[in-house]
Amino acid sequence: MSAFTLGWHIMKERLSAGRMLVIWPLLAIFIIFSSWGLSDPKADLLSGLTIDSAYDVMFASTAFIGLSATMGAVLISFDGISRDRLSGVLEIKLSQPIERSKYARSLLIGHWGAIFFPVLILNLFSLAIIWHRMNELPSVEEFFIYTLGTGLLLLWYTSIQLLASSWAKDMGSSIAIGLGVWMTFTLLWLVLTTVVAGLSGVGVENLNSSEYVEIGGMVDLFSPNGVYNHLLELPLTGVDRGISPLASTIAAIVWSVLPLQLFIRRIERMHP
């Protein structure tokens, strides 16, 4: 059995889990409602972002995806390893005649698919809303970049959460680690950026200054949310935070490979 086949079975199991009754409405509220509100021509955005196109709506809605979809990845994956370990099922699974690296990849594929599939479906609905409200759709290239970036963001959080689940002694510790990581990257990263800017001698009284924006762009390379924003900024004109597309691409590759390899090595060395 291939990793994709096993991952497909894991994804179907996760999609039928009771927690999806919470995740689906959570995603729908954030994704659908944000698309509806941001596509309103009379929308007044406090950030000063101007909505001139369908892609501008999708880009602005990433703030809501960063909250809901990444939280969904944590809720789906927090017991991906710890639950089986506590029940003794993990020992049986790891003793099966399947390479542990393949089993690790199937776990990642299954849990990632369980959050990416609902997000993709709701994003397609949001496209219909944008077309209805603005009579415009993003280009194929813009939609591809948006979908790829969102898929990578969820892959990164799924990898991190599964890695945390493999190290945690129980499910409570696993979700605590996952929520801690989520809060750090989602809610507290601006504080870290401000601290780095202050230590670099850049004034923090004006967060829109070119020096602060460049510092923020560099610091964001060390955050999955920040790299996600860098990727989605590629089709935008007039946005320059001092980070080249090559740097954003390299950061995305590192975030895609490093947590996955750490997770695979952890599964290969586990003694349940």
Salt bridges, closest charged atoms under 4 A:
GLU13 OE2 - ARG83 NH2 3.68
ASP40 OD2 - ARG133 NH2 3.93
ASP79 OD1 - ARG14 NH1 3.14
ASP79 OD2 - ARG19 NH2 2.79
ASP84 OD2 - LYS93 NZ 2.84
ASP220 OD2 - ARG241 NH1 2.83
GLU233 OE1 - HIS230 ND1 3.84
GLU233 OE2 - ARG241 NE 3.21
